[in-house]
């Protein structure tokens, strides 16, 4: 039998290794920024084009490299950070594995210009796919200038699976946040497609947080700090009343290295117990300083996973430290969990206090309302519209037929009623249906929003006093691109200085005041979260506004409001699920219910 095992060529081995270290443009920015920090840089400039797909350039004023080091740094497992095995247990630098630059050079066009402080000339190296094409002396500033172009040019499968530009930009900025927060003493400038995104001057941690996330954070921060023999804890937590429904600003660092730890995240959240709801997430910027010998960061090539010698002890320290900070600064909960002010209303509508966008009915809506019992013909036992049902569902005769020309049904028999202020129970001939009021209203709003975005522009209600709203740089860039769509939805929003917008008008029927500003914030956050699904702008906008402004569970409804909600649901083109695919209602068959009592 012939020998079949062979050594892989270097360029193939480098591409395989690159797949672990470099997953997307954000990975390149992370590695280059960390190298700049390790080089002692006091200023780092980042230039991005097309969300890093075309160009990622990182310029620093660090120590630079000699000619020999400049060539050697692109070799696999070449590093200045460690010398022997013992160094692995005393790591204070960002990098140490010696894989990043070799991985980047294997899958991109790389140009590096570097000059050490004791050199008269800089060294320029050009590499394509691990192959050095040119090395020469040039004029250059002290420090290092890395330009990474055409990422994944020789790995088309990886390039094809990159997300849209807004998604990749979000990941890029998140990596910049992590390094910039860990090193507020370093000045950062960030540009994307020629526009300045950040200009962060050197300062302290609080100034850096405000510089990244906006001036409004200045009043939201609560300092946290404890010192013990084995651990020091420092940083800030966000007040309980600004807790979010998503992970939001959660930054945990160990020895100035950003880490991910569900276990320690839970410890921090436990410190907020009785101050926030179970489905909310507190915000924090917490730094742990530990003896490097008590942790292992050599777990994964991305170096965001860490193993601790005394994880339970650290858990308790964190939990107690958060509680102590909240108590020390008299931070009390100000959330009213029984009140949700993001509801819409329509003058003269039965749902005026909780509301819905309720435009004139289309012909399809009128037909649906005229034969809404017929809709059930398309229901299978699983509640999907794809298969015919075994039996037709019809409403109780007492509930009557719709009055044509009206926007909702008039019931003369058994009224629907509400369970736990969250679900609506409606009688049908062979059982009952249970409607989720939140998912149902989300479906109604979603279809109305789509119509607004596809030509049926929603009217605007002008505000008596314009209101301003500030976003972080990345969100502001995104919102700027969405302004035409927001105007179609009935918002009248314009730019008002850097990262700030002014709201002159709101969709007709929207609750006035600051709550509308909060709704706009939630809409943008939801849109950002949906970017990963690549839904398209219109669908994403329609879903985001629907999920942000829909009627929530826990809200009591009058009989009239419940009837209107049911009518609007079954006038939808797809009443069976909400935009995310959750069922809007469930049918309970009377015969099946009887069997449960045998």
N, C-alpha and C positions, 0 to 999 in steps of 0.2 A: 504494500500500500504506500502510495506517494505521500510525502509530507504535505500537510494542508494549512498549517498555522504559519502565518507570516506577520512581520512587523508592519504596522500601518505607516504610510508616508507621513512626514511631519505635518504637511498642510491638511491632511484628513484628520489626524489626531487633534490638531489645533481647532478645527471646525467642530469636532465632537465636544471638546472641552468648552468651546465658546457657547455651545447650546446651554450649558449649565450656568455660566456666569452672565452672559449677555442675552437676556430674554426679549428686550425691547429697547427703544432709544433711551428710556429712563435709566436703564442699567448702565449705559455708557456714561451718562451725566454723573451718576452716583460714583462710579469708579474714578473718573477724572477729577471730580471735586474732592474726593477723599485723598487722592494723591497730592492735590494742591495743598490741602490742609496739612498733610504729613510733611510737606516740603517747607512748612513754616510761612505760608503765604499770608499777607495782611490784606490783600485785595484779589478778588476773583471775579472775572468777567465771563459771562456765558452768552453765547450767540447761537440762536436756534433758527432753522429754516424748515418750514413744512413739518412742524412738530418733531424735528430731529431726523426725519427720514432722508432729507437732502443734506443737512449740515448740522453738526454739533461741534462747536468750538469753545474750548475752555482755556482762558488765558490767566496766568497767575504770576505773582512777583516773588515766588518762593526761591529756594536755593539753586534751582536749575541743575543741570547735569553736565558732566564732562563728555568729551567725544566718545570715550569708551563706554561709559555708563549709558549714554544715549542709544548706542547700538545694542547693548546687552539687555536693556530693560524690556525689549520685545521678545526675549527668549522665555520659554515656559519655565516656571519655578525660579525665575531670577528676581531677587528682592533684596532691599537694603534693610528690611525691618527685623529679620531674625538671623541668627548665626548657628544656633544649636537647638536641641530638643528642649532645654530648659527655658529658652526664650518663649516657647509656645505657652508657657504658664505665667508669663508676666507681660502680656501684650497691652500696650497703651496706644498704639498707632491704629489708624483706620484699616490699613491693608497689611497683609503679611504673607499671603499665599503665593504671590508672584505669578498670578494667572491672568489678571485683568487685561494688561496691555497686549499680551500675546493673543488673548481671545478676541480683543477688538481688532487687532491687525489682521486676524484670520478671516474676517467677514466684512471688511470695509476698506475704503481707500483712506489711508491715514497719512497726514503730514504733521511732523513735529519739528518745532524750532525751539531750541533750549540753549541757555547760556548760564554757566556757573558764575558766581560772584568774582572768581579769580581769573576769568577768561576774557580775552580781548575780543574774541569772535564767538558767534553762536554756531551751533551745529544743526543742520537741516537734514532730516531723513524723510524719505517718501516710501511708503510700503503699500502694496496692493496684494491682498490675500496672502499674507505672511511672507511675501517676497519683497526684499529691499530693492527698490528700483533706482534710488539715488541717495547718496550721502555727500554733503558738501559743507564748506564753511560759508556763512552769510553774516550780514549785520543783523543784530537783534538785541532786544532789551533783556535785562537780567530776568530770569525766571523761565517759564515754559509755556509754549503756545501749542495746544493740540487742536487739530482740525480733523474731524472724522466725517467723511462724506460717503454717500451711497451705501448706507448700512444694509447688510444682508444682500448685497448685489450678487454674490455668488452662492447664496442659499435662497433661491426663489420661493421655496415652500414656506420658509420662515417669514420672508417679506410679505407674502400673500396673506398671511394670517395676522398681520398687524391690524390694529383697529383704526377707526377714523381719526383724522387729525385732532379733533377736540378731545377724544379719549386719550390718545397718546400724549397730548400736551398736558392733560390733567395728571397723568402719571409722572411726566417730566417735572412738573412744578412741585408735586408731592415730594419727590426726591430732593429737590432744591430746598424745600421747607425743612426737611429733616437735618440736612447738613447746616443750613443757615441758623436754625434754632440751637443746634449744638455748639455753634461757634459765633456768638454775637459780637465777639471782638474782631471778626473779619468783615471787611466791607465787600458787598456783593452788588453786581450790576447784571441784570438779565434782560436780554432782548429776544423778541420773537418776530420774524418776518419784518425786521426793521423798526419795530415798535418797542419802546422801553416798557418792560413789565414790572421790574423791581429796581429800585435804587436804595439799597439798604446800607446805611452808614454804620460804622462800628459803634457799639454801645453796650448796654447791659441786656439781660434777657427780656425784661419787660418792654424795653424800647424795641427789641427785635420782634416780639410778638405783635406789638401794635403796628410796627412797620409792615409786617406781612399780612395781618388779618384786619387792619383798620383801626381807626381811632376809637370806635365804639368799645373795643376790648379793654380799653384803659380802665373802665368802671366795672368790668366783669371779673377781673382777676383777683383771686384770694391767695396771698403768699402761703407757702407751705415749707416747713423746714424742721428737721429733727437730726440730732447727732447722737450716735452710739459708738461703742467700741468697734463694731464690725461693719457699720454701714452709716453713711450720711445721706440724707434725703433733702432735696432742695427743689425749688421751682414754684409753679402756680397751678391752682385748680380754678375752674370756672364756676361761678355761682350756680346754685341748684336751679334757679328759675330760668336759666338759659340752656338747660339740658335739652338734647335733641332726640329725634326719633331715629336717627342714624348715628353711626360711630363718630362722625364729625371730627373735631380737633382732639385726638387722643395720641399724645406723644410721650413715650416712655423711653428713657435713655439709661444705659448702664455704662459708666465710665466714658460719657460723651458719645456713645454709640447707640443709635436708634435700634430698638429691639421690638419684636412681637411676642407677646406672652398673654394668652387668654387667662391663664391662672392669675397673674398679677393684675391684669385688667379687672378681673372679678374682685380682687381685694380692694381696689380703688372704688369700684361701684358699691361694694358693701359699706364703705365708709359714708356713702350718701343715703343709706337706707332711711326710709321714712321721709326723705326730702324729695325724692323723685319717684316716678312710676316705674314699674318693672320693665316696661318696654322702652324706657328712655335711657340715653347714654350720657354720662357726664363728660365734660371736656377737661383736659389737663395737659400740663407740660411739666413732667416730673423727671428729675435727674437723680439717679442712684450712683453713689460712689462706693465701690467695693474693692477689696484686695483682689487684683487680677488672678491670683493663685486660687481663689475660691470659685471662679467661674470658668466655663469652657465655651469659647466663641467659635471654635473650629468644628462646628456641627454641620454647617451648610455653606456652599460657596458664596451665597449672598450675605452671610455673616449677620443675619437678623435674628437667628435663633440662638438662644443662650441656655446653657445648663448651669444650675446653681448648686453649690454644696449644701446650703441650708435654705431651701426654697420656702418651707413653711414659716421659718423665722422672718424672712423678708416679707412674706404675705401679711403676717400679723403687724409688722412694723408699718407697712403701707396703710393698712386699714385704720390703725390707731392714729397714724399721722394725719390722714384725711379728716377723721372725726375731730381731732384736736384743732386743726386749722379752721374747720367750719364753726366749731364752738367758740374758739378764741376771737374770731372776727364777727361773732353774732350773726352768722348767715342763717336766716330762717327761710323756710319755703314760702314763696309768694304765689305759687301756681294755684289756680282754682280748677281742679280737675273736673268739676261739674259744669264748667262753662267753656264753650268753644265759640269764639266770635268770628270764625271764618265762614259764616254762612251767607248765602246769597238770598236776596229777597226781590220780589216783584210787586210793585204797587197794585193793590187790589187783588192779589193772588191769595188763595187760602193758605199758601205756604209762605206768607210774607215775612214771618219771623225766622224761618230757617231757609226757605227759598229754593229756587231753582231757576236756571235760565229756561224760559218757557216761551219760545218764539211761536209764530203761527204754524199750524200743522201742515206738513207736506201731504201730498196725496197718499203716499205710502202710509203715513201715520194715521190718516183718516180711515184708510182701509183696515189697518190693524186694529184701530179702536172700534170699528164697526163689527169686527169679527174676532175679537181678542180671545174668545174661547177656542177659536179654530187654531190658534197658535199652538195649542197643546198637542195637536195631531202630530207635530214633528218631534215630540218628546219621546225619548226612549226611557227605559227604567233607570238609566244612569244619569238622566237629565241632560243629554246632549242632543243637538238639533240634527244630527246626521242620520238617525234611524227613525222609522215610523214607530209610534207607540202602539202597544198592544190594545189599548182602549182609549177612546176619546174622553178628554176631561171637559166637562161643561160646568158653568157656574150655577149655583143654586138659583132656581127660578125667581126667588124673591129678590135676587140682586139685580135682576132686570137687564135690559139692553141699554147701550149708550144712547144719549141724545145727540143726534147728528148735528154737526156744526159746533159742538162744544169741545173744549180742550180736555175734558175729563168726564168720567162716567158718574152718573147719579145712581146711588144705591138706595133701594127702598126696603130691602130685607135685612139680612144679618150683616151687621157692620164688622169690618176687620178690627182686630185689636192687637195691642202691642205687648210683646213679652220682653221683660227686663230692659225696656227702653232701647231695644236693639233690633228686634225682629217683629215682623208684621205677619199675623196669622189670618189667612183668608179662607173661608169655606168654599169648597167646590163639591160637585154632586157626589163624587165617590171618595171623598176624603177632605184633605185641606192642603194648602201650600203655605210654606213658611219662607218669607222673604227677608233677606238680609238688607236692612235699610241703607247701610253704607255702600255695599257693593251695588245695590240697585241704583242709588242716586249717582254713583260714580259712572255707571253705564250711561245713564241719561245725560249727564254733563259731557261725557266723552263724545257722544254723537253730536251734541249741540256744538261743541268746540270744533269738531272736524268741519262742520258746515260753515262755521265762521272763518276757518282758515282756507276754505275752498271756494270763496267767492261771496258768501253771505255774511259780510262783515258786520260784527256786532256793534250796536250804537254805543257811544261814549257818554258818560255822565261827568260833566266837568266838576272839578273840585273848587270849592270856595277859596281855599288856601292851598297852594301847591306844597307838596311834601318832598323832601330830599331823602335819598337812601344811598348808603355807601356800601360797596362790595370790596372784597380783596381783588388784587390785580387780575388774576386769572378769570374769576367769575365776571368781573367787569368786562373783560374782553369778550367772553361768551355772550353776555347780555347785549353788548353792542351789536353783535351779529344777529340777535334775535328780535331787535326792536321792531322791524316790519311785521313779524308774526304776532308780537304782543299787541301792536296796534290793531291787527285784524281781530284779535280776541276782545278788543274793547278797552285795552289800556292805552293811555296817552302818556308815553314815557319818552324823555329826551335826555341827552347827555348834559351834565352840569359840572364840568371840571373833571380832573383826573379821578377815575374810579367812582365817581359820584353821578347819580341820576336824579332827575326831578320828575315827579309824577303830577301831571296836570289834570288827568282824568282817569276814570276807572270804568270798567264795564257797567252798563246800565243794570241796576239792581244789586250791585255789590255794596256791602256794608261800608259806609264812609269811615274816615278816620284812620288812625294808625294801624288798625287791624288789617286794612287793605295793604299796607306796606309789608306787614308780616306775611300776608298771603303771597305777595310778589317774591319775597325771600324764599318761601317754601316752594314756590313754583320753580325757581331757578335751581334750588337744591335737588328737587325731584328730577328735573330735566337732566342735571349732571349725573345723577345716579343711573338714569335710563340710557345714557350714552353707550354703555357697554353692550346693550342689546341691539344697537344699530337699527333702530326702528324707522329712521327717517325723521326729518324735522317736524313735519305736520303731526304725525302720529305721536311723537314724543311730546310735543307741546300740548296736544289735546289730552293725553294721558296725565301729564304733569299737573295741569290746571285742575283736571277732574279729581285726582287723588288729593290735591292740596285743599280744595274748596268744597268737596262733597260733604253731605250730611254724615256726621259721624255716629257710631254706635254710642248708646248712653244718653241720647237726647229724646225726651218725651215728645210724642206727636199727637195731635188731635185726630179724631176720626176723619175729619175733612182732609187733613194733611196726608193721612195714610192713603185715603182713596185717590188723591191726586198723584201721589208717588206711584201707586200701583198702575194707574192709568198711563202715566208717562213711561213707565218701564215697558209695558206691553205695546206701546206705540213705537218703541225702538226697533231698528232693523234687526238687531241681535240682542234680544232681551235675556238670553239664557245665562250669560256670564258677564262679569265686569271686564274691563280692558286687559287685566292681568290673567284672565282665564278662570277666576274663582266663580263658582256658581252664585247667581243672584237669588235663586230660590230653589227649594226642594219640595217635591210632591210626596205626600204621605197617603197611601191608598188605604181606604177604610177596611177592606178585607185583611190587609196585612196587619193593620193595627189590632183587629179582633184576634188574630192568631197569637199575638203577644200575651193575651190573657188566658190562653189555654194551658 
